Amino acid sequence: MKTRSNYWQILPYLRPQQQTIAKALACTLAFTVFWPIIAWLIGQTAKFIGEGDLKGFAQIAGLSAVIFLIRGTVQYGQDTLMAKAALTIALNIRKQVYTHLQQLNLSYFETSKTGDLSYRLTEDIDRIGEVINKFFHQFVPCILQLIVVLGYMIYLNWQLTLAALIIAPVMAILIGWFGERLLTYSRRSQDRISDLSAMLTEVFSGIRLVKAFAAEEYEIARFVQEAEQNRRAKYLAERVKALQFVIVGFLEAMSILLLFFLGGWQISQGNLTATAFISYVAGVALLIDPIAITTSNYSEFKQGEASCDRIFELLQIQPSVVEKPGAIELLPVNGKVEYRNVTFSYQPEKSVIQNLNLLVHPGEMIALVGPSGAGKTTLVNLLPRFYELQAGEILIDDINIQNVTLGSLRRQIGIVPQETILFSGSIAQNIAFGQAYYEMKDVEAAAKIANAHQFISQFPDGYQTWVGERGVNLSGGQRQRIAIARAVLLNPRILILDEATSALDSESEALVQEALERLMRERTVFIIAHRLATVRRAERILVVEGGKIVESGTHEELLEKGDRYARFYAQQFS
């Protein structure tokens, strides 16, 4: 059970902004000093008007103009300085959360909702920034205003002020109770909107499938159901807020009525002058807004606490694949790869790879075949350390990959996946993905090797042609050749091809296959394929079943053996 608010975890983010916050608070203090002066001015103005003293009124009016000008100046300083600090803090939190997410393992993203993560990085962090801004920009000034105005009221008549404050503890208890209810409902609401965001991300990413299956009505029904659940959760929170304002507003009204009754009684007893009472009432009027704003802020702070919980929940997740202290940089390798007694499982009770041994020589082309779920993709995903081994070790050029930095390891390995991922940006940026600085001549050279230069040159903007989200503006073959060009530019010594031609037509496949032949020269290559025609020229074919290598040999050797590979071949090409 949580006993401490996650707001305390924001304190380290406040320290770098402490000078800006201190300046804002100095402006706030200066701004606060003017509140009792304003109450005094109102009393004096009423006095001069009542006496018909125009000269005195003119003097008060001139003084008021100077005071409001100075007050406006320090208010501007307070508002701008605090907005600057709050936005910078939100930016720093957002950068840290995003950086932390980038360090998490592939397995985390395979089970997380993309829409939920996007919502946390945007809406939840924005809400935290708003809370910080309102705390210093509204909450602290309002509390100070309450203190100084109440002090002035006590100065005028302490008995009247004491009587008016009798109801304050009741209001404090009620506000606290409403705040806890709001925190509960806000958590539910934000979880619901995250689910809705995740669903929208999934649907828009797979809109082609939705259209293909005429599933529009089905998706609309799902959306309506999620949206309705979100509406209900938000409505509960809004209903609590509305009830809070009604009850607190009623208590405020009763306090004011009591105040006027007691004020009239004090005047009748000669303990208070009419001018002082007008000034006192002005002070009471100056308390109404800070009380309302403080009440509203407390409600918003409780809602923001739910966002804070969700953000720091992400930061508490630790990656399972981490660099060892003192990990070394892996220098350019020859490409020798060795798996020694490797065991891996996604779930403790079920191994996907079992005590596997494999030695691949530099420049050797290895093909992995076998049924779906046999462990082929898992086997190659262990090489760049996307997952952590349960037992055994993997070596590149006789160096254990657990002893090198992740960045230097992964820069030695190029991957051309089955589903090519392109990002919004130019074609050149996608080819040079991950490289902050690159030469266009190198990008063009890589594209030529990948058979991509010709179709890129036909676009009006050439290499600066904008690629739509996930590369929807390009054909499958074009996307695949850009992915190959990306691998060429990286110039890795080890290459992983995961069903790189499985979804292409024959013409595109021929172009991609030709590009792959160029890419694979003098590299250590792992090919994963269900289509055996793509692996015939591999120097060694490994048949994988149940996380084990059950056959190994050339295409001809395995056909002659007449066992598993031969059956695969017969089933596909009979």
Buried (B, 14 or more C-beta within 10 A) or exposed (E): EEEEBBBEBBEEBBEEBEEBBEBBBBBBBBBBBBBBBBBBBBBBBBBBEEEEEEEBBEEBEEEBEEBBEBBEEBBEBBBBBBBBBBBBBBEBBBEBBEEBBEBBBEBBEEEBBBBBBBBBBEBBBBBBBBBBBBBBBBBBBBBBBBEBBBBBBBEBBEEBBEBBBEBEEEBEEBBEEBBEBBBBBBBBBBBBBBBBBBBBBBBEEBEEEBEEEEBEEEBEEBBEEBBEBBEEBBEBBEEBBEEBBEBBBEBBEEBBEBBEEBBEEBBEEEEBBEBBBBBBBBBBBBBBEBBBBBBBBBBBBBBBBBBBBBBBEBBEBEBEBBBEEEBEEBEEBEBBBBBBEBBBBEEEEEBBBBEBEBEBBBBBBBBBBBBEEBBBBBBBBBBBBBBBBEBBBBBBBEBEBBBBBBEBBBBBBBBBBBEBEBEEEBBBBBBBBEBEEBEEEBBBBBBBBBBBBEBBEEBEEBBBBEBEEBBEBBEBBBBBBBBBBBBBBBBBBBBBBBBBBBBBEEEBBBBBBBBBEEBBEEBBBBBBBBEBEBBEEBBBBBBBBBBBBBBBBBBEEBBEEEEBBBEBBEEEEE
